[in-house]
Amino acid sequence: MTTQSLALTFQSTAFSVIDRNGEPWLKASELAQALGYKKVDAVTQIYDRNKDEFTDRMTQTLNLRVAENKDLGNSDAIRIFSLRGAHLVAMFARTAVAKDFRVWVLDIIDQHLGQQQAETLLPSEQQILQEIVANKVSSLPGDLQGKAIKEAWSRLHNKFRIAQYSQLPRTQLTEAIVYLTTMEIRCIPKPHQYAIEYITGEQYYQLKHLVWTIGNCFHMEGGGTWAAWGVIRKEYGCQGATRIPADQFEVVHQRLQDIYNLSTAFRMLMIEFERRFFRKHFGELPDEEQLKTLGVF
């Protein structure tokens, strides 16, 4: 028995069952009639007085097209109640039939829940879920696959409040497929938890040579060298020159090359300042041959 085929009649009131995600919902106006009220808005008034006790799973508003104006596309908002919402309305009702209605709706709830439980997954549908979980963990190391499978099923059971996935109602199969497909397994180590591959000795000496050339651009060579390594440690989170991750070698190399280019430009600028200083205070500088004669070179 599906919701679409569920016919609900209480005494002389035949309900127009509204399907909401596989659940039967009842119109407020028909509920008022079943409870013996003369006013069609009596149930809506009960809700307005006690709305703080109703949840979205008990009552909602729904836009239904007005039959006589369907060509104009007009619609009215009506209030509808789930079976549990209808039972709560009857708890507030004070009509002669309210007690009988409460007994009736509880019987319908038990009947509907029993029917839902009977309509669990077919073996082929269970296999769909099994394949999703298997594919999700297939790329993991063998020692993690078992933990990941256990986690996936456990979270599915908690999500849908079932003891095992074979008990999942068929009406929730699509939701379960989406849930498993988008699930991020928590027991999988994050990328930074795996062993990190560092730069090779050859790559280290390439970087070391660049740092050495940077130091040579300054009279305080040690200061320049220390500052260059300091930039790398700070910007890339490296504990030391040999602890640079292999996948960051190219970007670190380019960063040092940029520093070298700036340092070279600074060095040439300082040389020009020195020349100007000598020309102003000592006259012309000796050329290279004169410096060699003087034993400077």
N, C-alpha and C positions, 0 to 999 in steps of 0.2 A: 504494500500500500504506500503510494507516494503522496506528497502533499497535494499535488494536482488532483489526485483521485479521492482525497479525503473529504467525505461529506459529513458536515457537522450540523446536527439538529437538536435543539433543546426544546422539549415540549412542542409548541407551535411555531418556534422561530428556526428557520433554516438559514444558516450563516453562509454568506458569500466569502469563502475562504480565500485569503490573499497569501500567496507564496512569497516568503522573504528568506532567501538563502536556504530553501528546503524546510522552513518552519512555517506552520499555519498561523496566520494573524487574523484578527477579527475587527470589523468596523465598530467604532464607538456607538453609532446609531443603532446597529443591530444588537449590540450588547445591551443597550438601554432597553430595547424592546424585550429581549430575553429575560431581563431582570424585572420586568413588569412596570417600567416607567412609561408615562404617557408622553413626556417631553423627549424628543430625539437627542437633545443636548444634555440630558441628565448625567450621563456617564462622563462627558467632558467636564461638567461642573464638579463632579466628584474628583476627577483628576486635578483640576485647578486648585481645589482645596487641600489636596494631599500630594502635590507634585514632588515634594522633597523625598517621598518614599518610593518613587518610581525611577527606574534606570532606563537607559536607552535600549536595553534588551527586553524591556517590558512594554514600552510604548514609543511610538514615533508618529510623525506626520507624513502623509503621502499625498502627492498630487495626482488626482484622478480626473480624466477628461469628463466634463459634463455631457451626458448623453444627448440632451436636446440641443446643445451648441457645439457638437463635435466638428461640424463643418467649419466653425469659426476658430477652432483650436483652443477654446476656453478650458480652464481647468480649475478645480476647487481643491483646497488642502483639507484633508480629512484626517482625523486621529484614529490610529489603529493600535491594537493591543495584542501582544503575544498571549499564549495560553496562561503563562504565569502572571502576566499583567492583568488578564481578565479575572484570574482568581483573586488578585489583590483588590481589584475594583469591587468584586462581590463581597469581600471582607468589610468594605466600607458601606455597602448597600444595606438598607433597612427595609427592603420589600419582603413580601411574604414568601417569594420563591428564591430569595438570595441563598438560603441554606442549601436548598436542593441544587441550585446552580453550582455552588462550590463543590459539592460531591461529584456532580457530573463532570466539571472541568478537570478535576483531579484524575478521574477515570480516563479522560481523553489524554491527559498528559502521560499517564502510565502506558496507555495503549500506543501513543505515538513514539515514546522513547523505546518501548519494546520492539516496535517495528523498525526503528532506526538501527537498533543494535543487531537486529536480524539481517539487515541489509549491509553486511560488512564486505570487505574487499574480496574479489574473486582471486584465485591463484595467479592468474595472468596479471592482475593489477598489483598484487603483492610483489611480483617479480619486477615490475617497473620501479618500485621503491628500492628493491634490492640492488638493481643495476645502477641507480643513481648514486647510492652510497658506495658501491664498489668502484665506480668511476671516479668519485671524489677522492678516494684514498689511494688509488692505484699508483700515483706518482710519488707516494711517500716511501721512505725507507721501511723495510720489513718490520723493524722493531716498533714503528709508530702506527702501522696500519691497524693493528688490533685495538689500540687505544682510541684511534680516530673513529673506527666503526662503532665501538661501544658508546662513545660520546654522541655520535649522530643519532643512534637509536634512542638513547636515553633522553636527549633533548626533544626528539619527536614525541615520545611517550608523554613527557611533561607538558608539551605544548597542547596536545589534543586529549590529555587526561585518559590515557589508555594504558593497559598493562603490557601489551605487545602490539606491534604494527598491524598484525592480521585482524585486530579488533577495530581498526579504523573504519568509520562509516563511509560508504561509497560516496556520499554527498560531499565529503571533505577531501576526496582524493586529489583534486586539482590544487587545493590549498596546500596539501602536504607535499606535492611535487615541487611547488614553488618554494616552500619553506626549506626543503632539503637541498634544492639546487642552489639557492642563494646563501645557504648556511656557511659561515666561516668557522672552520674547526679550530677550537681554542687550544687543543693540546699540541698543535703543530708549532715548533719553535719558530720564532721570528727570524728574519734573515740575519740579524746581527748576532743571533745565538749560534750560528754555524761557525766553524773554524774560518778565520780570515786569512787570505793569502796575501803575503806582503811582497814588496818589491825585491827583485833579485840583487845579488851583489853587484852585477854590472850596471844595473839601473841606479843603484845607490852611488856608485862612483861617478856616473854621469851628473847626478844632482850635486855631488860633492865638488866636482870640478866647476860647475856653474857658481856655486857659493864661493869658491876660492877666487874666481875671477871678479865676483862682486866685491869681495874684501879688498882686492888689489886696486879698486877704484878709489880707495880712501887711504889717507895717511895712517889712520887707526885701522889697520887691516883686520885685527881681531874683533874690533867693534862691528865692522861691516859684516863679517862672517856670522857673528853671534846674532845680529839683528835679522839677517836673512833666514837663518834657521828658526828664529823666533816667530817670524811671519808664518812659516809653514806649520809650526806646532799650533799656533793660535787659530789660523783659518781652517785647518783641516783636522784638528783634534788629534794629532799624532803625538805619541809619547816620546818618540825619538826619530832620528833620521832614518833608521833601518826599519821602523814600524809604520811606514807609509803603506796603506793598502795598495795592492798591485793595480786595481782598477782606477786608482787616482794618480798613477804615475804621470800620464800625459798632461793632466791639468796642473799638477805640481811643477812639472818641468817647464810648462808655459808660463806659470806664475813667476818662477825664478828668472826665466828669460826676460820677462817684462821688467823685473827689478834690475837686472843687469843693464838693460837698455837705458833705464832712467839713471842708474849709477854712472854709466859711461858718459851720458850727457852732462851730469853734474861734474864729473872729473874734468871734462873738456872746458866747462865753464870756469872752474877753479884755476886751471892752467892759464886761461885767458886773463883772469884777474891778476895772477902772478906776473904775467908779462907786462900788463899795464902798470903794475906797481913798480917793477924794475925800471921801466922806461921813464916813469915819472921821477923816481928818486935816485936812480943809478945810471941813467942813460941807456944806450942801446945794449941789449943782451949780446954776449958773444955767440957766434954761430957754432954749429956742432963741431967743426974742425978745430976751432980755437979751444973749445971745451976739452977735446981729446988731448990737445997739446998741453993743457994745464993739468991733465991727469984726472979730470972729473969723470970721464968715461973710461 
